[in-house]
Amino acid sequence: MKKQISTKNAPQAIGPYSQAISANGFLFISGQLGVTPAGEFAGSSVEAQAQQSLTN
């Protein structure tokens, strides 16, 4: 059985995909940019955007 997973603490999916899907013991996640939940890039450095991507 598959279950769609989403959170408002990360940017919402744009387009016909989900933030994540759980199915048969696996977790499939979509790619994340270094974007805040408000939809703006988290700073101008690679480090700040990488950290935001992992937070998402």
mmCIF file as Biopython writes it, N, C-alpha, C and O atoms, coordinates in Angstrom:
data_model
#
loop_
_atom_site.group_PDB
_atom_site.id
_atom_site.type_symbol
_atom_site.label_atom_id
_atom_site.label_alt_id
_atom_site.label_comp_id
_atom_site.label_asym_id
_atom_site.label_entity_id
_atom_site.label_seq_id
_atom_site.pdbx_PDB_ins_code
_atom_site.Cartn_x
_atom_site.Cartn_y
_atom_site.Cartn_z
_atom_site.occupancy
_atom_site.B_iso_or_equiv
_atom_site.auth_seq_id
_atom_site.auth_asym_id
_atom_site.pdbx_PDB_model_num
ATOM 1   N N  . MET A ? 1  ? 0.835  -1.169 0.000   1.0 0.0 1  A 1 
ATOM 2   C CA . MET A ? 1  ? 0.000  0.000  0.000   1.0 0.0 1  A 1 
ATOM 3   C C  . MET A ? 1  ? 0.888  1.243  0.000   1.0 0.0 1  A 1 
ATOM 4   O O  . MET A ? 1  ? 1.893  1.284  0.708   1.0 0.0 1  A 1 
ATOM 5   N N  . LYS A ? 2  ? 0.526  2.247  -0.783  1.0 0.0 2  A 1 
ATOM 6   C CA . LYS A ? 2  ? 1.339  3.456  -0.797  1.0 0.0 2  A 1 
ATOM 7   C C  . LYS A ? 2  ? 0.614  4.588  -0.096  1.0 0.0 2  A 1 
ATOM 8   O O  . LYS A ? 2  ? -0.614 4.672  -0.103  1.0 0.0 2  A 1 
ATOM 9   N N  . LYS A ? 3  ? 1.422  5.468  0.518   1.0 0.0 3  A 1 
ATOM 10  C CA . LYS A ? 3  ? 0.885  6.585  1.276   1.0 0.0 3  A 1 
ATOM 11  C C  . LYS A ? 3  ? 1.626  7.849  0.874   1.0 0.0 3  A 1 
ATOM 12  O O  . LYS A ? 3  ? 2.857  7.879  0.879   1.0 0.0 3  A 1 
ATOM 13  N N  . GLN A ? 4  ? 0.886  8.891  0.527   1.0 0.0 4  A 1 
ATOM 14  C CA . GLN A ? 4  ? 1.486  10.177 0.188   1.0 0.0 4  A 1 
ATOM 15  C C  . GLN A ? 4  ? 1.869  10.885 1.482   1.0 0.0 4  A 1 
ATOM 16  O O  . GLN A ? 4  ? 1.093  10.909 2.437   1.0 0.0 4  A 1 
ATOM 17  N N  . ILE A ? 5  ? 3.067  11.460 1.509   1.0 0.0 5  A 1 
ATOM 18  C CA . ILE A ? 5  ? 3.557  12.175 2.684   1.0 0.0 5  A 1 
ATOM 19  C C  . ILE A ? 5  ? 3.841  13.612 2.285   1.0 0.0 5  A 1 
ATOM 20  O O  . ILE A ? 5  ? 4.465  13.865 1.255   1.0 0.0 5  A 1 
ATOM 21  N N  . SER A ? 6  ? 3.380  14.557 3.106   1.0 0.0 6  A 1 
ATOM 22  C CA . SER A ? 6  ? 3.672  15.961 2.839   1.0 0.0 6  A 1 
ATOM 23  C C  . SER A ? 6  ? 3.749  16.721 4.154   1.0 0.0 6  A 1 
ATOM 24  O O  . SER A ? 6  ? 3.215  16.282 5.173   1.0 0.0 6  A 1 
ATOM 25  N N  . THR A ? 7  ? 4.419  17.860 4.118   1.0 0.0 7  A 1 
ATOM 26  C CA . THR A ? 7  ? 4.540  18.725 5.280   1.0 0.0 7  A 1 
ATOM 27  C C  . THR A ? 7  ? 4.459  20.174 4.840   1.0 0.0 7  A 1 
ATOM 28  O O  . THR A ? 7  ? 4.883  20.522 3.738   1.0 0.0 7  A 1 
ATOM 29  N N  . LYS A ? 8  ? 3.919  21.011 5.696   1.0 0.0 8  A 1 
ATOM 30  C CA . LYS A ? 8  ? 3.880  22.446 5.410   1.0 0.0 8  A 1 
ATOM 31  C C  . LYS A ? 8  ? 5.180  23.113 5.843   1.0 0.0 8  A 1 
ATOM 32  O O  . LYS A ? 8  ? 5.350  24.316 5.648   1.0 0.0 8  A 1 
ATOM 33  N N  . ASN A ? 9  ? 6.116  22.335 6.440   1.0 0.0 9  A 1 
ATOM 34  C CA . ASN A ? 9  ? 7.401  22.865 6.891   1.0 0.0 9  A 1 
ATOM 35  C C  . ASN A ? 9  ? 8.450  22.849 5.785   1.0 0.0 9  A 1 
ATOM 36  O O  . ASN A ? 9  ? 9.613  23.174 6.027   1.0 0.0 9  A 1 
ATOM 37  N N  . ALA A ? 10 ? 8.054  22.481 4.596   1.0 0.0 10 A 1 
ATOM 38  C CA . ALA A ? 10 ? 8.933  22.487 3.428   1.0 0.0 10 A 1 
ATOM 39  C C  . ALA A ? 10 ? 8.134  23.059 2.261   1.0 0.0 10 A 1 
ATOM 40  O O  . ALA A ? 10 ? 6.904  23.077 2.302   1.0 0.0 10 A 1 
ATOM 41  N N  . PRO A ? 11 ? 8.824  23.526 1.223   1.0 0.0 11 A 1 
ATOM 42  C CA . PRO A ? 11 ? 8.087  24.062 0.072   1.0 0.0 11 A 1 
ATOM 43  C C  . PRO A ? 11 ? 7.152  23.016 -0.514  1.0 0.0 11 A 1 
ATOM 44  O O  . PRO A ? 11 ? 7.506  21.839 -0.598  1.0 0.0 11 A 1 
ATOM 45  N N  . GLN A ? 12 ? 5.974  23.435 -0.915  1.0 0.0 12 A 1 
ATOM 46  C CA . GLN A ? 12 ? 5.006  22.522 -1.498  1.0 0.0 12 A 1 
ATOM 47  C C  . GLN A ? 12 ? 5.458  22.075 -2.883  1.0 0.0 12 A 1 
ATOM 48  O O  . GLN A ? 12 ? 6.143  22.814 -3.590  1.0 0.0 12 A 1 
ATOM 49  N N  . ALA A ? 13 ? 5.079  20.882 -3.260  1.0 0.0 13 A 1 
ATOM 50  C CA . ALA A ? 13 ? 5.427  20.344 -4.572  1.0 0.0 13 A 1 
ATOM 51  C C  . ALA A ? 13 ? 4.775  21.191 -5.659  1.0 0.0 13 A 1 
ATOM 52  O O  . ALA A ? 13 ? 3.603  21.556 -5.565  1.0 0.0 13 A 1 
ATOM 53  N N  . ILE A ? 14 ? 5.547  21.491 -6.678  1.0 0.0 14 A 1 
ATOM 54  C CA . ILE A ? 14 ? 5.030  22.239 -7.828  1.0 0.0 14 A 1 
ATOM 55  C C  . ILE A ? 14 ? 4.929  21.246 -8.975  1.0 0.0 14 A 1 
ATOM 56  O O  . ILE A ? 14 ? 5.939  20.701 -9.420  1.0 0.0 14 A 1 
ATOM 57  N N  . GLY A ? 15 ? 3.745  21.015 -9.441  1.0 0.0 15 A 1 
ATOM 58  C CA . GLY A ? 15 ? 3.565  20.042 -10.508 1.0 0.0 15 A 1 
ATOM 59  C C  . GLY A ? 15 ? 2.903  18.786 -10.002 1.0 0.0 15 A 1 
ATOM 60  O O  . GLY A ? 15 ? 2.421  18.741 -8.870  1.0 0.0 15 A 1 
ATOM 61  N N  . PRO A ? 16 ? 2.877  17.761 -10.840 1.0 0.0 16 A 1 
ATOM 62  C CA . PRO A ? 16 ? 2.123  16.536 -10.534 1.0 0.0 16 A 1 
ATOM 63  C C  . PRO A ? 16 ? 2.919  15.497 -9.736  1.0 0.0 16 A 1 
ATOM 64  O O  . PRO A ? 16 ? 2.926  14.320 -10.094 1.0 0.0 16 A 1 
ATOM 65  N N  . TYR A ? 17 ? 3.578  15.918 -8.673  1.0 0.0 17 A 1 
ATOM 66  C CA . TYR A ? 17 ? 4.304  14.954 -7.850  1.0 0.0 17 A 1 
ATOM 67  C C  . TYR A ? 17 ? 4.109  15.284 -6.382  1.0 0.0 17 A 1 
ATOM 68  O O  . TYR A ? 17 ? 3.575  16.338 -6.037  1.0 0.0 17 A 1 
ATOM 69  N N  . SER A ? 18 ? 4.545  14.378 -5.523  1.0 0.0 18 A 1 
ATOM 70  C CA . SER A ? 18 ? 4.392  14.532 -4.080  1.0 0.0 18 A 1 
ATOM 71  C C  . SER A ? 18 ? 5.737  14.841 -3.451  1.0 0.0 18 A 1 
ATOM 72  O O  . SER A ? 18 ? 6.777  14.616 -4.070  1.0 0.0 18 A 1 
ATOM 73  N N  . GLN A ? 19 ? 5.729  15.349 -2.238  1.0 0.0 19 A 1 
ATOM 74  C CA . GLN A ? 19 ? 6.982  15.544 -1.512  1.0 0.0 19 A 1 
ATOM 75  C C  . GLN A ? 19 ? 7.614  14.188 -1.215  1.0 0.0 19 A 1 
ATOM 76  O O  . GLN A ? 19 ? 8.834  14.045 -1.287  1.0 0.0 19 A 1 
ATOM 77  N N  . ALA A ? 20 ? 6.806  13.209 -0.887  1.0 0.0 20 A 1 
ATOM 78  C CA . ALA A ? 20 ? 7.314  11.864 -0.605  1.0 0.0 20 A 1 
ATOM 79  C C  . ALA A ? 20 ? 6.184  10.848 -0.711  1.0 0.0 20 A 1 
ATOM 80  O O  . ALA A ? 20 ? 5.008  11.178 -0.557  1.0 0.0 20 A 1 
ATOM 81  N N  . ILE A ? 21 ? 6.575  9.599  -0.979  1.0 0.0 21 A 1 
ATOM 82  C CA . ILE A ? 21 ? 5.644  8.473  -1.016  1.0 0.0 21 A 1 
ATOM 83  C C  . ILE A ? 21 ? 6.271  7.336  -0.202  1.0 0.0 21 A 1 
ATOM 84  O O  . ILE A ? 21 ? 7.444  7.006  -0.381  1.0 0.0 21 A 1 
ATOM 85  N N  . SER A ? 22 ? 5.483  6.749  0.685   1.0 0.0 22 A 1 
ATOM 86  C CA . SER A ? 22 ? 5.901  5.574  1.427   1.0 0.0 22 A 1 
ATOM 87  C C  . SER A ? 22 ? 5.178  4.377  0.812   1.0 0.0 22 A 1 
ATOM 88  O O  . SER A ? 22 ? 3.954  4.380  0.680   1.0 0.0 22 A 1 
ATOM 89  N N  . ALA A ? 23 ? 5.955  3.345  0.435   1.0 0.0 23 A 1 
ATOM 90  C CA . ALA A ? 23 ? 5.341  2.165  -0.176  1.0 0.0 23 A 1 
ATOM 91  C C  . ALA A ? 23 ? 6.164  0.922  0.135   1.0 0.0 23 A 1 
ATOM 92  O O  . ALA A ? 23 ? 7.365  0.883  -0.130  1.0 0.0 23 A 1 
ATOM 93  N N  . ASN A ? 24 ? 5.523  -0.078 0.690   1.0 0.0 24 A 1 
ATOM 94  C CA . ASN A ? 24 ? 6.140  -1.384 0.946   1.0 0.0 24 A 1 
ATOM 95  C C  . ASN A ? 24 ? 7.469  -1.289 1.694   1.0 0.0 24 A 1 
ATOM 96  O O  . ASN A ? 24 ? 8.423  -1.990 1.354   1.0 0.0 24 A 1 
ATOM 97  N N  . GLY A ? 25 ? 7.537  -0.435 2.697   1.0 0.0 25 A 1 
ATOM 98  C CA . GLY A ? 25 ? 8.750  -0.305 3.507   1.0 0.0 25 A 1 
ATOM 99  C C  . GLY A ? 25 ? 9.804  0.607  2.911   1.0 0.0 25 A 1 
ATOM 100 O O  . GLY A ? 25 ? 10.885 0.739  3.485   1.0 0.0 25 A 1 
ATOM 101 N N  . PHE A ? 26 ? 9.530  1.237  1.786   1.0 0.0 26 A 1 
ATOM 102 C CA . PHE A ? 26 ? 10.464 2.163  1.148   1.0 0.0 26 A 1 
ATOM 103 C C  . PHE A ? 26 ? 9.922  3.580  1.246   1.0 0.0 26 A 1 
ATOM 104 O O  . PHE A ? 26 ? 8.710  3.783  1.319   1.0 0.0 26 A 1 
ATOM 105 N N  . LEU A ? 27 ? 10.822 4.562  1.247   1.0 0.0 27 A 1 
ATOM 106 C CA . LEU A ? 27 ? 10.435 5.966  1.230   1.0 0.0 27 A 1 
ATOM 107 C C  . LEU A ? 27 ? 11.050 6.610  -0.004  1.0 0.0 27 A 1 
ATOM 108 O O  . LEU A ? 27 ? 12.271 6.636  -0.154  1.0 0.0 27 A 1 
ATOM 109 N N  . PHE A ? 28 ? 10.207 7.126  -0.881  1.0 0.0 28 A 1 
ATOM 110 C CA . PHE A ? 28 ? 10.641 7.785  -2.103  1.0 0.0 28 A 1 
ATOM 111 C C  . PHE A ? 28 ? 10.421 9.284  -1.923  1.0 0.0 28 A 1 
ATOM 112 O O  . PHE A ? 28 ? 9.297  9.727  -1.690  1.0 0.0 28 A 1 
ATOM 113 N N  . ILE A ? 29 ? 11.502 10.068 -2.033  1.0 0.0 29 A 1 
ATOM 114 C CA . ILE A ? 29 ? 11.385 11.504 -1.827  1.0 0.0 29 A 1 
ATOM 115 C C  . ILE A ? 29 ? 11.728 12.253 -3.106  1.0 0.0 29 A 1 
ATOM 116 O O  . ILE A ? 29 ? 12.521 11.791 -3.926  1.0 0.0 29 A 1 
ATOM 117 N N  . SER A ? 30 ? 11.113 13.418 -3.254  1.0 0.0 30 A 1 
ATOM 118 C CA . SER A ? 30 ? 11.404 14.251 -4.415  1.0 0.0 30 A 1 
ATOM 119 C C  . SER A ? 30 ? 12.654 15.078 -4.134  1.0 0.0 30 A 1 
ATOM 120 O O  . SER A ? 30 ? 13.054 15.244 -2.982  1.0 0.0 30 A 1 
ATOM 121 N N  . GLY A ? 31 ? 13.256 15.584 -5.181  1.0 0.0 31 A 1 
ATOM 122 C CA . GLY A ? 31 ? 14.413 16.458 -5.024  1.0 0.0 31 A 1 
ATOM 123 C C  . GLY A ? 31 ? 14.019 17.737 -4.313  1.0 0.0 31 A 1 
ATOM 124 O O  . GLY A ? 31 ? 12.889 18.206 -4.451  1.0 0.0 31 A 1 
ATOM 125 N N  . GLN A ? 32 ? 14.927 18.295 -3.568  1.0 0.0 32 A 1 
ATOM 126 C CA . GLN A ? 32 ? 14.664 19.528 -2.829  1.0 0.0 32 A 1 
ATOM 127 C C  . GLN A ? 32 ? 15.696 20.579 -3.208  1.0 0.0 32 A 1 
ATOM 128 O O  . GLN A ? 32 ? 16.887 20.289 -3.314  1.0 0.0 32 A 1 
ATOM 129 N N  . LEU A ? 33 ? 15.231 21.782 -3.406  1.0 0.0 33 A 1 
ATOM 130 C CA . LEU A ? 33 ? 16.115 22.926 -3.578  1.0 0.0 33 A 1 
ATOM 131 C C  . LEU A ? 33 ? 16.348 23.565 -2.214  1.0 0.0 33 A 1 
ATOM 132 O O  . LEU A ? 33 ? 15.689 23.215 -1.236  1.0 0.0 33 A 1 
ATOM 133 N N  . GLY A ? 34 ? 17.264 24.476 -2.159  1.0 0.0 34 A 1 
ATOM 134 C CA . GLY A ? 34 ? 17.515 25.212 -0.922  1.0 0.0 34 A 1 
ATOM 135 C C  . GLY A ? 34 ? 16.538 26.356 -0.769  1.0 0.0 34 A 1 
ATOM 136 O O  . GLY A ? 34 ? 16.934 27.511 -0.615  1.0 0.0 34 A 1 
ATOM 137 N N  . VAL A ? 35 ? 15.251 26.028 -0.814  1.0 0.0 35 A 1 
ATOM 138 C CA . VAL A ? 35 ? 14.183 27.017 -0.770  1.0 0.0 35 A 1 
ATOM 139 C C  . VAL A ? 35 ? 13.437 26.889 0.553   1.0 0.0 35 A 1 
ATOM 140 O O  . VAL A ? 35 ? 13.160 25.783 1.016   1.0 0.0 35 A 1 
ATOM 141 N N  . THR A ? 36 ? 13.116 28.029 1.156   1.0 0.0 36 A 1 
ATOM 142 C CA . THR A ? 36 ? 12.368 28.039 2.413   1.0 0.0 36 A 1 
ATOM 143 C C  . THR A ? 36 ? 10.903 27.697 2.143   1.0 0.0 36 A 1 
ATOM 144 O O  . THR A ? 36 ? 10.465 27.750 0.994   1.0 0.0 36 A 1 
ATOM 145 N N  . PRO A ? 37 ? 10.140 27.347 3.179   1.0 0.0 37 A 1 
ATOM 146 C CA . PRO A ? 37 ? 8.714  27.089 2.982   1.0 0.0 37 A 1 
ATOM 147 C C  . PRO A ? 37 ? 7.963  28.285 2.367   1.0 0.0 37 A 1 
ATOM 148 O O  . PRO A ? 37 ? 6.900  28.111 1.771   1.0 0.0 37 A 1 
ATOM 149 N N  . ALA A ? 38 ? 8.520  29.491 2.515   1.0 0.0 38 A 1 
ATOM 150 C CA . ALA A ? 38 ? 7.901  30.684 1.922   1.0 0.0 38 A 1 
ATOM 151 C C  . ALA A ? 38 ? 8.194  30.786 0.426   1.0 0.0 38 A 1 
ATOM 152 O O  . ALA A ? 38 ? 7.648  31.656 -0.251  1.0 0.0 38 A 1 
ATOM 153 N N  . GLY A ? 39 ? 9.061  29.895 -0.101  1.0 0.0 39 A 1 
ATOM 154 C CA . GLY A ? 39 ? 9.350  29.873 -1.532  1.0 0.0 39 A 1 
ATOM 155 C C  . GLY A ? 39 ? 10.536 30.713 -1.964  1.0 0.0 39 A 1 
ATOM 156 O O  . GLY A ? 39 ? 10.702 30.968 -3.157  1.0 0.0 39 A 1 
ATOM 157 N N  . GLU A ? 40 ? 11.364 31.151 -1.027  1.0 0.0 40 A 1 
ATOM 158 C CA . GLU A ? 40 ? 12.531 31.964 -1.357  1.0 0.0 40 A 1 
ATOM 159 C C  . GLU A ? 40 ? 13.807 31.182 -1.066  1.0 0.0 40 A 1 
ATOM 160 O O  . GLU A ? 40 ? 13.847 30.361 -0.149  1.0 0.0 40 A 1 
ATOM 161 N N  . PHE A ? 41 ? 14.873 31.448 -1.871  1.0 0.0 41 A 1 
ATOM 162 C CA . PHE A ? 41 ? 16.139 30.776 -1.625  1.0 0.0 41 A 1 
ATOM 163 C C  . PHE A ? 41 ? 16.683 31.186 -0.258  1.0 0.0 41 A 1 
ATOM 164 O O  . PHE A ? 41 ? 16.583 32.346 0.140   1.0 0.0 41 A 1 
ATOM 165 N N  . ALA A ? 42 ? 17.254 30.226 0.449   1.0 0.0 42 A 1 
ATOM 166 C CA . ALA A ? 42 ? 17.782 30.447 1.795   1.0 0.0 42 A 1 
ATOM 167 C C  . ALA A ? 42 ? 19.198 31.006 1.704   1.0 0.0 42 A 1 
ATOM 168 O O  . ALA A ? 42 ? 20.166 30.257 1.828   1.0 0.0 42 A 1 
ATOM 169 N N  . GLY A ? 43 ? 19.324 32.281 1.493   1.0 0.0 43 A 1 
ATOM 170 C CA . GLY A ? 43 ? 20.640 32.919 1.408   1.0 0.0 43 A 1 
ATOM 171 C C  . GLY A ? 43 ? 21.249 32.760 0.030   1.0 0.0 43 A 1 
ATOM 172 O O  . GLY A ? 43 ? 20.689 32.106 -0.849  1.0 0.0 43 A 1 
ATOM 173 N N  . SER A ? 44 ? 22.408 33.374 -0.137  1.0 0.0 44 A 1 
ATOM 174 C CA . SER A ? 44 ? 23.062 33.362 -1.445  1.0 0.0 44 A 1 
ATOM 175 C C  . SER A ? 44 ? 24.218 32.367 -1.517  1.0 0.0 44 A 1 
ATOM 176 O O  . SER A ? 44 ? 24.787 32.163 -2.589  1.0 0.0 44 A 1 
ATOM 177 N N  . SER A ? 45 ? 24.570 31.748 -0.393  1.0 0.0 45 A 1 
ATOM 178 C CA . SER A ? 45 ? 25.704 30.813 -0.405  1.0 0.0 45 A 1 
ATOM 179 C C  . SER A ? 45 ? 25.243 29.375 -0.637  1.0 0.0 45 A 1 
ATOM 180 O O  . SER A ? 45 ? 24.107 29.007 -0.335  1.0 0.0 45 A 1 
ATOM 181 N N  . VAL A ? 46 ? 26.139 28.591 -1.172  1.0 0.0 46 A 1 
ATOM 182 C CA . VAL A ? 46 ? 25.874 27.166 -1.380  1.0 0.0 46 A 1 
ATOM 183 C C  . VAL A ? 46 ? 25.606 26.488 -0.039  1.0 0.0 46 A 1 
ATOM 184 O O  . VAL A ? 46 ? 24.733 25.626 0.063   1.0 0.0 46 A 1 
ATOM 185 N N  . GLU A ? 47 ? 26.353 26.878 0.981   1.0 0.0 47 A 1 
ATOM 186 C CA . GLU A ? 47 ? 26.204 26.261 2.294   1.0 0.0 47 A 1 
ATOM 187 C C  . GLU A ? 47 ? 24.808 26.499 2.870   1.0 0.0 47 A 1 
ATOM 188 O O  . GLU A ? 47 ? 24.183 25.573 3.387   1.0 0.0 47 A 1 
ATOM 189 N N  . ALA A ? 48 ? 24.323 27.725 2.783   1.0 0.0 48 A 1 
ATOM 190 C CA . ALA A ? 48 ? 23.001 28.049 3.334   1.0 0.0 48 A 1 
ATOM 191 C C  . ALA A ? 48 ? 21.900 27.305 2.587   1.0 0.0 48 A 1 
ATOM 192 O O  . ALA A ? 48 ? 20.960 26.803 3.202   1.0 0.0 48 A 1 
ATOM 193 N N  . GLN A ? 49 ? 22.013 27.234 1.273   1.0 0.0 49 A 1 
ATOM 194 C CA . GLN A ? 49 ? 20.991 26.544 0.484   1.0 0.0 49 A 1 
ATOM 195 C C  . GLN A ? 49 ? 21.055 25.032 0.684   1.0 0.0 49 A 1 
ATOM 196 O O  . GLN A ? 49 ? 20.020 24.366 0.694   1.0 0.0 49 A 1 
ATOM 197 N N  . ALA A ? 50 ? 22.259 24.487 0.843   1.0 0.0 50 A 1 
ATOM 198 C CA . ALA A ? 50 ? 22.401 23.043 1.099   1.0 0.0 50 A 1 
ATOM 199 C C  . ALA A ? 50 ? 21.778 22.691 2.455   1.0 0.0 50 A 1 
ATOM 200 O O  . ALA A ? 50 ? 21.083 21.682 2.580   1.0 0.0 50 A 1 
ATOM 201 N N  . GLN A ? 51 ? 22.029 23.521 3.458   1.0 0.0 51 A 1 
ATOM 202 C CA . GLN A ? 51 ? 21.447 23.273 4.780   1.0 0.0 51 A 1 
ATOM 203 C C  . GLN A ? 51 ? 19.921 23.321 4.729   1.0 0.0 51 A 1 
ATOM 204 O O  . GLN A ? 51 ? 19.249 22.494 5.345   1.0 0.0 51 A 1 
ATOM 205 N N  . GLN A ? 52 ? 19.377 24.290 3.995   1.0 0.0 52 A 1 
ATOM 206 C CA . GLN A ? 52 ? 17.913 24.385 3.876   1.0 0.0 52 A 1 
ATOM 207 C C  . GLN A ? 52 ? 17.349 23.165 3.145   1.0 0.0 52 A 1 
ATOM 208 O O  . GLN A ? 52 ? 16.284 22.661 3.503   1.0 0.0 52 A 1 
ATOM 209 N N  . SER A ? 53 ? 18.056 22.697 2.135   1.0 0.0 53 A 1 
ATOM 210 C CA . SER A ? 53 ? 17.607 21.512 1.398   1.0 0.0 53 A 1 
ATOM 211 C C  . SER A ? 53 ? 17.517 20.305 2.323   1.0 0.0 53 A 1 
ATOM 212 O O  . SER A ? 53 ? 16.555 19.538 2.259   1.0 0.0 53 A 1 
ATOM 213 N N  . LEU A ? 54 ? 18.513 20.137 3.179   1.0 0.0 54 A 1 
ATOM 214 C CA . LEU A ? 54 ? 18.503 19.018 4.131   1.0 0.0 54 A 1 
ATOM 215 C C  . LEU A ? 54 ? 17.425 19.205 5.189   1.0 0.0 54 A 1 
ATOM 216 O O  . LEU A ? 54 ? 16.819 18.228 5.630   1.0 0.0 54 A 1 
ATOM 217 N N  . THR A ? 55 ? 17.177 20.434 5.601   1.0 0.0 55 A 1 
ATOM 218 C CA . THR A ? 55 ? 16.119 20.718 6.565   1.0 0.0 55 A 1 
ATOM 219 C C  . THR A ? 55 ? 14.762 20.370 5.981   1.0 0.0 55 A 1 
ATOM 220 O O  . THR A ? 55 ? 13.905 19.804 6.659   1.0 0.0 55 A 1 
ATOM 221 N N  . ASN A ? 56 ? 14.575 20.718 4.704   1.0 0.0 56 A 1 
ATOM 222 C CA . ASN A ? 56 ? 13.303 20.410 4.042   1.0 0.0 56 A 1 
ATOM 223 C C  . ASN A ? 56 ? 13.072 18.918 4.030   1.0 0.0 56 A 1 
ATOM 224 O O  . ASN A ? 56 ? 12.054 18.455 3.515   1.0 0.0 56 A 1 
#
